[in-house]
Amino acid sequence: MNTDIRYEKAKRRIRGLIWSRQSQKVKQLVMGRNLSDGLLAKLVIYILLSIVAYLYLQPLLYMISTMLKNISDLLDPTVKWIPRQITWENLSKAFDGLQYPEALRNTAAIALSCSIVQVFICAMTGYALARLAVPFKGVITGLIILTFLIPPEVIVIPLYVIFSRLGLLNSMFVFLIPAVFGQGLKGALFILIFRQFFHAQPISLEEAAKLDGASVFRLFFRIMLPLARSACLVVFLFSFIWYWNMYYEPSMFLAKGFTPLSIRLDNLDNVLNPSLLGHTADSPGTANPVTEATKMAAAFLIILPPILVFMFLQRWFVTGIERTGIVE
Amino acid sequence: MNKVQSHKKQALLHSSKRYGTGMLFMLPWMIGFCVFVAIPIGWSMFMSLHKVAVVPGGFKYTWLGMQNYRDAFLKDNVFPIELITYFEQMLLMIPIIVIFALLISLLLNQRFPGRFLYRALFFLPVIFATGQVLSELFTQGAGDIPFLDQYNLEPMVKEYVGGEFATTVMDVLSRVVLILWYSGVQILIFIAGFQTVSPSNYEAVRIDGASPWDSFWKITLPASLPFISLNVLYTIIDLFTFPLNPVLKHIKDNMFKVDTGYGYASALAWIYFAFIFVLIAVVMWLFSRSMKSRGGQR
């Protein structure tokens, strides 16, 4: 009798032990040892990120769905996301309205040439600031930050006059020449990125190359620049995308003829229905749904190339930005 | 005499040897700075002190002194109000953007399957956020959030916040999606910043029994302080040159008005710049102080 009770007790205790061990395991599985290991934490991360990702994707999806609707679907409020019938008419209209091939060529010429030039010039300037002896280095760094701070609106008129004196207006050189001289779009940010990057490189590498008799130029182009490949890629992508999307500067400097896509998107209303000239500019909220679809198609055509470039390069982009290690 | 000259020559030779290559590397930037930044800045300041009229063959300047600046506050009944409203909104938006970017980048920095896909998705705003495309989308209403009307938040906000500030809060709330879109670059900078923290630090505090919560406050946050300051700076500049910014629109409108013209518009732009400059100076001072006190502890 006594042994039976004792046996039961021991059994229960062992069961409890096993249970607690198991629950601990479950707890560890759910809560995790690290913040990110547990199932619960993972679930929360997934949910939060998915919500934000949805918000990011939503305009893109809206754009694509509106673009593919025909007129009856556009006017029908019951058709929200998925059009009843897919039409390519808007796309072809936008293609013509933007004069896509020509505008694409203009935009690509500006964005490609300027961003490639910017990579080299900003790398050179950043390298000089990081490693070479330059008088008044602190003052120069301050001035670089100043150029980042000054809004383009403040100096646009003098710039316009300077560009017109130099005869650069209405050609791609209006962007290429400043880029050659280190004053491209957000060039200051890129100089700072390169400066931080070159700071982080081990100095012994340069010493070794110098001992072997390499000149500074050889050293820079053969060793430092290839080492900074990831930083170059980051700068190139940022620069490319910002040049591609820029609106204010071309609206000032590229008034006629040679216009990039972003300006043509703005003019699209007037191109589509010339009778409304002047009306639509003041009341963007009351845009009629038919032109809206065409505009969405045009917007899609504009962002398609950078998305493709981004998709192609983003593998290196992600690791690249992590390796730059921008440390103040 | 001869000796002094040779000394000078040597000193010159020495300094040219020392600074030569550095200057050569800096040369393009320096030329660019002089031509495309220094001259326009000086010119624009000069114009802001004049009444500028466009005449055939150039500009006609009439000296006004500080008149343009005085007019901006005393005569113009749009500019001061817009400036102050926009500043209120910015002051609210900057912390929201930076904190949001910090949270998202913290989440993206965790290890979980599919992280790669999510990261790719979170770089989307970098592509769109600068463009005309985005403002086009927002004028079409793609960026509206339904919950504001659905749950009738406005009276609630009015009740808790009260008065004049409530409209600012509502304005910011109605732009939540825009805020999310403008935090793409910040998220990227934060993720880059987290990579500079060595994982052994986290391991060490975990062995010492710190919870993830502690390790965030004691390691992650202090280590990312420079990036927070960089992001605050970037956010201010980004909002400053925001395409839907009412102040810049006002400046642009004034530029092409006959009775006000370039001079007045430059004066407005300089006032605007001065406000932002003060804001940036205060922010940088606060951060440098907190970083210094941290550096002292180490």
Contacts between the chains, C-beta under 8 A, distances in Angstrom:
chain1	res1	chain2	res2	distance
A	33	B	206	7.7
A	34	B	206	7.4
A	34	B	212	6.4
A	35	B	110	6.7
A	35	B	212	3.5
A	35	B	215	8.0
A	35	B	216	7.7
A	36	B	110	3.5
A	36	B	111	5.3
A	36	B	112	6.4
A	41	B	110	7.7
A	42	B	112	5.4
A	45	B	107	5.1
A	45	B	110	5.9
A	45	B	112	6.0
A	46	B	112	7.3
A	46	B	114	8.0
A	48	B	107	6.1
A	49	B	104	7.5
A	49	B	107	5.8
A	49	B	108	7.2
A	49	B	118	5.3
A	52	B	104	6.3
A	52	B	122	7.7
A	52	B	180	6.4
A	53	B	118	6.4
A	53	B	121	4.8
A	53	B	122	7.1
A	55	B	177	5.9
A	55	B	180	5.5
A	56	B	121	6.3
A	56	B	122	7.1
A	56	B	124	5.2
A	56	B	125	6.2
A	56	B	180	6.9
A	56	B	181	7.3
A	57	B	121	7.1
A	57	B	124	7.4
A	58	B	142	7.0
A	59	B	128	7.7
A	59	B	134	7.7
A	59	B	137	4.8
A	59	B	142	4.4
A	59	B	143	6.3
A	60	B	124	7.3
A	60	B	128	7.9
A	62	B	137	7.4
A	62	B	142	4.5
A	63	B	137	6.8
A	63	B	142	7.3
A	121	B	28	5.5
A	121	B	29	7.1
A	124	B	25	4.9
A	124	B	28	7.1
A	125	B	25	6.7
A	125	B	26	6.1
A	125	B	28	7.3
A	125	B	29	4.6
A	127	B	25	6.3
A	128	B	22	5.1
A	128	B	25	3.6
A	128	B	26	4.8
A	129	B	26	7.8
A	132	B	21	5.8
A	132	B	22	3.5
A	132	B	25	6.0
A	133	B	18	5.2
A	133	B	19	5.5
A	133	B	22	4.9
A	134	B	19	6.6
A	134	B	22	4.0
A	134	B	23	6.7
A	134	B	25	7.9
A	134	B	26	5.7
A	135	B	19	5.7
A	135	B	22	8.0
A	135	B	23	7.8
A	140	B	26	7.2
A	143	B	33	6.4
A	144	B	29	7.9
A	146	B	37	8.0
A	147	B	33	6.9
A	147	B	37	5.3
A	148	B	237	6.5
A	149	B	237	6.4
A	149	B	273	7.8
A	149	B	276	7.4
A	149	B	277	6.9
A	149	B	280	6.8
A	150	B	37	7.3
A	150	B	41	6.9
A	150	B	273	6.9
A	151	B	240	5.9
A	151	B	241	5.4
A	151	B	248	7.4
A	151	B	269	7.0
A	151	B	272	7.5
A	151	B	273	6.6
A	152	B	241	7.0
A	153	B	248	5.7
A	153	B	251	5.6
A	153	B	252	6.8
A	153	B	269	5.4
A	154	B	41	7.6
A	154	B	44	5.6
A	154	B	266	6.9
A	154	B	269	4.3
A	154	B	270	6.7
A	154	B	273	5.8
A	155	B	37	7.3
A	155	B	40	3.6
A	155	B	41	6.0
A	155	B	43	7.8
A	155	B	44	5.3
A	157	B	43	7.9
A	157	B	44	6.9
A	157	B	47	7.2
A	157	B	255	7.3
A	157	B	262	5.3
A	157	B	265	7.9
A	157	B	266	7.2
A	158	B	39	6.6
A	158	B	40	3.6
A	158	B	41	8.0
A	158	B	43	3.8
A	158	B	44	5.5
A	158	B	47	7.6
A	159	B	36	6.7
A	159	B	40	5.1
A	161	B	43	7.8
A	162	B	35	6.9
A	162	B	36	7.2
A	162	B	39	6.7
A	162	B	40	6.8
A	178	B	32	6.2
A	178	B	36	5.1
A	180	B	28	6.5
A	180	B	32	7.7
A	181	B	28	5.0
A	181	B	29	6.8
A	181	B	31	5.2
A	181	B	32	2.7
A	181	B	33	7.9
A	181	B	35	6.9
A	181	B	36	6.7
A	182	B	28	5.1
A	182	B	29	3.5
A	182	B	32	4.5
A	182	B	33	7.4
A	183	B	29	7.7
A	183	B	32	4.0
A	183	B	33	6.8
A	183	B	36	4.4
A	183	B	37	6.3
A	189	B	234	7.9
A	191	B	29	7.4
A	216	B	21	4.7
A	220	B	25	7.8
A	238	B	126	7.5
A	241	B	126	6.5
A	241	B	127	5.6
A	241	B	130	7.0
A	242	B	130	5.6
A	244	B	131	7.7
A	245	B	127	7.9
A	245	B	128	7.9
A	245	B	130	4.3
A	245	B	131	3.5
A	245	B	132	7.0
A	245	B	133	7.2
A	246	B	130	7.2
A	247	B	131	6.9
A	247	B	132	4.4
A	247	B	243	6.7
A	248	B	241	7.9
A	248	B	243	7.6
A	262	B	131	6.4
A	262	B	132	4.4
A	262	B	133	7.8
A	265	B	132	5.5
A	265	B	133	7.2
A	265	B	136	6.5
A	266	B	132	6.3
A	284	B	139	4.1
A	285	B	139	6.5
A	287	B	139	7.4
A	287	B	140	6.9
A	292	B	140	5.9
A	295	B	136	6.3
A	295	B	140	7.5
A	296	B	140	7.5
A	299	B	133	4.6
A	299	B	136	5.6
A	299	B	137	6.9
A	302	B	131	7.4
A	302	B	132	8.0
A	302	B	133	5.8
A	303	B	127	6.4
A	303	B	128	6.5
A	303	B	131	7.2
A	303	B	133	5.6
A	306	B	127	5.2
A	307	B	127	6.4
A	310	B	123	7.1
A	310	B	127	5.9
A	314	B	120	5.7
A	314	B	123	6.6
A	317	B	123	7.3
A	318	B	116	7.5
A	318	B	119	5.8
A	318	B	120	7.5
A	318	B	123	7.9
A	321	B	188	5.7
A	321	B	191	7.0
A	321	B	192	4.9
A	322	B	191	6.7
A	322	B	192	5.6
A	322	B	195	4.4
A	323	B	195	7.6
A	324	B	192	6.1
A	325	B	192	6.6
A	325	B	195	6.5
A	325	B	196	5.2
A	326	B	189	6.6
A	326	B	192	5.8
A	326	B	193	7.2
A	326	B	227	7.5
A	326	B	230	7.1
A	327	B	193	7.9
A	327	B	196	6.0
A	327	B	226	6.3
A	328	B	226	3.7
A	328	B	227	7.6
A	328	B	229	6.8
A	328	B	230	6.1
